[in-house]
Amino acid sequence: MKPDERSFRIALVADRYVNPPPDGLDALAVLATADWGAMQLPADDYPADIAARVLAEVTEQAFLTRSCRPMPRSCLTS
């Protein structure tokens, strides 16, 4: 089974672009056409303590995504 490349190309996206108004920029649609995934950042109106917890989770997930990238075959040959 081939991995979904979007799991290895992740954009951190502000909430206002994930949930845009009807005439706003839809970041998910833009990223999908480029085969990128997204992680949603907390909305600007989140209380600071909640936003901090959400950002900590996003940071951890982004780090795990980066550290779990598969090695290219060229790295595995001697």
Backbone bond lengths (Angstrom), bond angles and torsions (degrees), N, CA, C in turn:
res aa  C-N    CA-C-N  psi(-1)  N-CA   C-N-CA  omega(-1)  CA-C   N-CA-C  phi
1 M - - - 1.439 - - 1.526 108.68 -
2 K 1.311 117.20 131.02 1.454 123.19 -179.82 1.532 109.81 -82.18
3 P 1.349 117.98 133.39 1.469 118.99 179.39 1.522 110.94 -69.23
4 D 1.311 115.50 153.12 1.457 121.79 176.72 1.527 107.82 -77.85
5 E 1.317 117.07 112.35 1.465 121.96 -175.89 1.533 112.29 -58.67
6 R 1.336 117.62 -24.85 1.459 119.18 179.94 1.514 111.68 -63.03
7 S 1.337 117.29 -22.90 1.462 118.29 178.82 1.520 112.00 -72.49
8 F 1.310 117.50 -12.58 1.457 120.80 -179.20 1.525 112.26 -108.93
9 R 1.310 117.44 -6.43 1.471 122.39 175.99 1.526 106.41 -123.49
10 I 1.303 115.17 97.38 1.454 120.92 -172.88 1.521 109.98 -117.19
11 A 1.306 116.33 129.76 1.462 122.22 173.36 1.524 108.32 -103.35
12 L 1.320 116.55 136.18 1.457 121.30 172.86 1.523 106.64 -87.84
13 V 1.311 116.39 119.08 1.464 121.01 -168.61 1.528 111.17 -120.85
14 A 1.310 115.68 131.00 1.471 121.12 176.71 1.529 109.38 -62.38
15 D 1.315 115.09 144.10 1.461 121.91 -179.04 1.530 112.41 -51.76
16 R 1.324 117.04 -39.49 1.479 119.72 -176.35 1.533 112.75 -64.07
17 Y 1.350 117.05 -18.70 1.461 119.78 177.01 1.524 112.36 -97.30
18 V 1.337 116.49 -15.66 1.460 120.79 174.20 1.527 109.52 -83.89
19 N 1.322 115.55 -35.93 1.472 122.57 178.99 1.525 109.07 -120.60
20 P 1.338 116.94 67.31 1.468 119.40 -174.24 1.532 111.87 -76.64
21 P 1.337 115.53 158.40 1.461 118.56 170.89 1.534 108.91 -65.89
22 P 1.332 118.02 167.39 1.470 120.23 -176.53 1.530 114.89 -51.41
23 D 1.303 118.72 -33.30 1.466 120.46 -178.72 1.528 112.23 -103.58
24 G 1.350 117.68 11.57 1.454 121.45 -175.98 1.520 113.29 -90.38
25 L 1.309 114.46 172.23 1.456 122.02 178.91 1.528 110.08 -72.72
26 D 1.318 116.66 125.23 1.458 122.46 178.63 1.528 107.98 -98.81
27 A 1.333 115.82 95.81 1.459 120.43 -176.40 1.521 112.32 -62.49
28 L 1.332 117.50 -35.17 1.464 119.23 -179.26 1.522 111.53 -63.48
29 A 1.320 117.01 -38.78 1.471 120.30 177.86 1.526 110.64 -66.24
30 V 1.327 116.32 -41.58 1.467 120.37 178.79 1.521 110.55 -64.17
31 L 1.319 116.23 -46.34 1.462 119.92 -179.02 1.523 111.85 -65.73
32 A 1.313 116.94 -37.64 1.470 120.38 -179.41 1.526 111.08 -61.48
33 T 1.319 117.41 -38.72 1.469 119.68 179.96 1.525 111.91 -67.50
34 A 1.340 116.64 -23.32 1.464 120.85 179.38 1.529 111.93 -100.28
35 D 1.351 117.06 8.82 1.462 122.44 -178.38 1.527 113.23 59.15
36 W 1.324 115.17 42.75 1.458 121.62 174.63 1.512 108.77 -111.88
37 G 1.329 115.91 147.95 1.452 122.00 171.83 1.520 109.30 -93.77
38 A 1.322 116.55 178.46 1.462 120.30 -179.28 1.516 110.67 -143.09
39 M 1.311 114.48 148.67 1.456 122.55 168.52 1.519 105.75 -121.53
40 Q 1.311 114.96 126.64 1.457 120.78 -176.08 1.524 110.88 -84.01
41 L 1.332 115.42 129.82 1.451 121.44 174.70 1.523 109.07 -85.16
42 P 1.323 117.58 158.89 1.466 119.16 -178.29 1.526 111.62 -65.61
43 A 1.316 115.06 152.29 1.466 121.03 178.32 1.528 110.05 -64.58
44 D 1.319 115.38 152.34 1.460 121.10 -179.10 1.526 112.91 -59.54
45 D 1.324 116.81 -27.95 1.464 119.28 -176.24 1.530 113.61 -91.83
46 Y 1.321 118.74 7.76 1.465 120.82 175.67 1.527 108.92 -66.16
47 P 1.309 117.61 142.89 1.474 119.58 172.16 1.532 109.36 -60.38
48 A 1.309 117.03 147.58 1.464 122.34 -174.15 1.532 112.65 -56.41
49 D 1.327 117.62 -39.95 1.471 118.81 -177.84 1.524 111.74 -68.33
50 I 1.316 116.90 -35.56 1.480 120.46 178.05 1.526 109.88 -73.08
51 A 1.339 116.33 -43.36 1.465 119.85 179.00 1.527 110.45 -59.48
52 A 1.334 117.22 -39.61 1.467 120.50 179.43 1.526 111.02 -62.46
53 R 1.327 117.15 -41.15 1.475 120.00 179.27 1.524 110.87 -67.25
54 V 1.333 116.18 -41.52 1.467 119.70 179.01 1.528 109.85 -64.20
55 L 1.328 117.15 -44.37 1.466 120.33 179.43 1.527 111.66 -63.08
56 A 1.322 117.54 -35.58 1.465 120.24 176.49 1.526 110.29 -63.07
57 E 1.321 117.39 -41.78 1.468 121.43 178.28 1.529 111.25 -65.99
58 V 1.324 116.64 -43.75 1.472 120.47 179.11 1.525 109.42 -62.37
59 T 1.325 116.62 -42.33 1.462 120.77 179.06 1.520 110.84 -60.27
60 E 1.320 116.44 -45.76 1.464 120.10 179.65 1.525 111.16 -62.57
61 Q 1.313 117.26 -44.48 1.464 120.62 -179.67 1.533 111.21 -65.65
62 A 1.329 116.83 -40.18 1.470 119.89 178.74 1.527 110.03 -64.37
63 F 1.329 117.08 -40.79 1.457 120.65 178.26 1.528 110.42 -64.04
64 L 1.324 117.37 -45.13 1.461 120.40 179.70 1.521 111.23 -62.72
65 T 1.317 116.74 -40.38 1.469 120.72 178.60 1.517 110.47 -61.37
66 R 1.317 116.21 -43.90 1.459 120.58 -179.02 1.524 110.66 -67.60
67 S 1.323 117.83 -42.08 1.458 120.30 -175.28 1.523 113.16 -77.25
68 C 1.312 118.51 -14.08 1.469 121.61 -178.35 1.527 112.81 -100.87
69 R 1.319 116.71 12.75 1.462 118.69 -179.62 1.521 110.29 -62.02
70 P 1.316 117.23 139.42 1.473 118.73 176.93 1.519 110.40 -69.97
71 M 1.317 116.05 148.05 1.460 120.37 177.61 1.522 109.65 -77.87
72 P 1.337 116.68 137.60 1.469 118.28 173.90 1.527 109.95 -62.62
73 R 1.300 116.82 150.23 1.469 120.57 179.98 1.522 111.47 -57.03
74 S 1.317 117.52 -33.79 1.462 120.31 -178.63 1.528 111.24 -62.19
75 C 1.334 118.61 -26.25 1.465 121.83 177.76 1.520 111.75 -77.45
76 L 1.317 117.02 -19.24 1.460 121.06 -175.60 1.521 112.76 -92.10
77 T 1.329 117.04 -12.08 1.467 119.52 -179.46 1.518 109.35 -94.30
78 S 1.323 116.02 149.31 1.461 118.67 -179.54 1.505 111.86 -102.96
